[in-house]
Each structure stands twice: as C-alpha cells, then as structure tokens.
Amino acid sequence: MVFPAADGPVTRPAPAPTGVRLPVTPRALIVGVIGAAIACFVVSWAELVVTSIQIAICQFAPAAIGLLFVLVLGNLLVRSVARRLRLRPHEIIVIYLMI
C-alpha cells in the first residue's frame, strides 16, 4: 500500500513470511507487564515502607534478577507438567527486558 508524503510515496513494510516466529508474543507481553507491576510494587515497598533498603539505586536491579529467577523456576515446573505451555527462551528475554 502506498501513502502520499512530502518527499514522495511511502510504502508499508512487507509482512513477515509465514513460518517465521516473532520474538514478541502476546503471552510474553502479558507476563512482562505483570512482572513489571510486581517489580514496581516491590521496589516502592522496599524504598517507602522498609526505608532501610535502598533497592532502587543498585547497579543491577535485584528485583528484576529475583523475578527472572522465579520466572525460570516456574517455567521449569510448567515444562514438567505441560510442555506446550512453557515459555520459550526468546519470550523469557522479552519478559526480562520489560521488568
């Protein structure tokens, strides 16, 4: 499809070929948003309620690394029960980046 523009026609990129797996799946986005909400809650609670833990100023985000650890362990349990429902490595990377 061609759209008019000041510089000339602009074309829409071609859709991905069939059989190509995109790394950002709806399942990864949903789990990532839930993980981000949990990380925000944990960091806010640690900073505002506990006040002796300054978790937000660490170089590596302990909340994100802890959630990644829980995610991988949970994925191992899901894989042993229902292999089809397990998260793929590219989905875990997207979830970690969102957290």
C-alpha positions in Angstrom: 0.0 0.0 0.0 1.4 3.4 -0.9 0.8 6.6 1.1 1.4 10.1 -0.2 4.1 12.1 1.6 6.0 15.3 1.1 9.2 13.5 0.0 7.4 11.0 -2.3 5.5 7.8 -1.8 5.9 5.9 1.4 5.5 2.1 1.2 4.4 -0.1 4.1 6.9 -2.9 5.0 6.1 -6.3 3.7 4.6 -8.7 6.3 6.8 -11.4 7.8 7.0 -14.6 5.8 4.9 -17.5 7.1 6.8 -19.8 9.4 8.8 -17.0 11.0 8.5 -16.8 14.7 8.4 -13.3 16.1 10.1 -12.8 19.5 7.4 -10.6 20.9 4.4 -12.8 21.6 1.2 -11.7 23.3 1.9 -14.2 26.1 5.4 -12.6 26.7 3.8 -9.1 26.8 1.2 -10.1 29.3 3.7 -11.8 31.6 6.1 -8.9 31.2 3.5 -6.3 32.2 2.6 -8.4 35.2 6.2 -8.8 36.1 6.8 -5.0 35.7 3.9 -4.3 38.0 5.3 -6.7 40.6 8.8 -5.2 40.3 7.4 -1.6 40.8 5.5 -2.7 43.9 8.5 -4.5 45.4 10.9 -1.6 44.8 8.3 1.0 46.0 7.6 -1.0 49.1 11.2 -1.5 49.9 12.0 2.2 49.5 9.0 3.7 51.1 7.9 1.2 53.8 11.1 -0.5 54.9 13.3 2.6 54.3 16.5 0.8 55.3 16.8 -1.0 52.0 17.8 1.2 49.0 17.0 -1.3 46.3 16.4 1.2 43.5 19.9 2.6 43.5 21.7 -0.7 42.9 23.6 -1.1 39.6 21.9 -4.4 38.8 18.2 -4.4 39.6 17.8 -7.0 42.4 14.0 -7.1 41.9 14.4 -7.9 38.2 17.0 -10.5 38.8 14.9 -12.1 41.5 11.8 -12.1 39.3 13.9 -13.7 36.5 15.0 -16.4 38.9 11.3 -17.1 39.9 10.3 -17.0 36.3 12.8 -19.6 35.2 12.0 -21.9 38.1 8.3 -21.5 37.4 9.0 -22.3 33.7 10.8 -25.5 34.7 7.8 -26.6 36.7 5.4 -25.7 33.9 7.6 -27.6 31.5 7.4 -30.8 33.6 3.6 -30.6 33.8 2.6 -29.2 30.4 5.4 -28.9 27.9 3.3 -27.0 25.5 2.7 -24.1 27.9 6.3 -23.5 28.7 7.9 -20.1 27.9 10.4 -20.1 25.0 13.9 -18.5 25.5 13.0 -15.5 23.3 9.9 -14.9 25.4 11.9 -15.0 28.7 14.3 -12.4 27.3 11.4 -10.1 26.3 9.8 -10.5 29.8 13.2 -9.8 31.5 13.7 -6.7 29.4 10.2 -5.5 30.3 10.9 -6.0 34.0 
